[in-house]
Amino acid sequence: MTNDGTEYGLTEIQQIEMAIKSAQRMVGQATMSMDEDQLKAATDAINQAKQQYNHAVAHATGIDEKFFEFSSELIERIDHQLKEAKE
């Protein structure tokens, strides 16, 4: 990661947004198909989004608090959706 908060041309916020959007898509597909492999991939995607989010929170400097709140709510929502589908 460079000093300006970018890695591979993306800011940490953009990386979190992409991870959450990817997890949302994967959860949507997995819950519609109920395919075990897709459910596992969706779980992995959520865990990756959580990891990136938690890393950003731990190293937060100058990042909008509303972004963190919104991202946290999205992650919780898709995590809940996936858990409900698995039950």
MOQUI-V176351 format. One line per field, one symbol per residue. burial: # if it has 16 or more other C-alpha atoms within 10 Angstrom, else .. A space follows every 50 residues. Layout:
BEGIN
burial = ???
END
This chain:
BEGIN
burial = ...........##.###.######.###.##......##.###.###### .##..#...........#..##.##..##..#.....
END
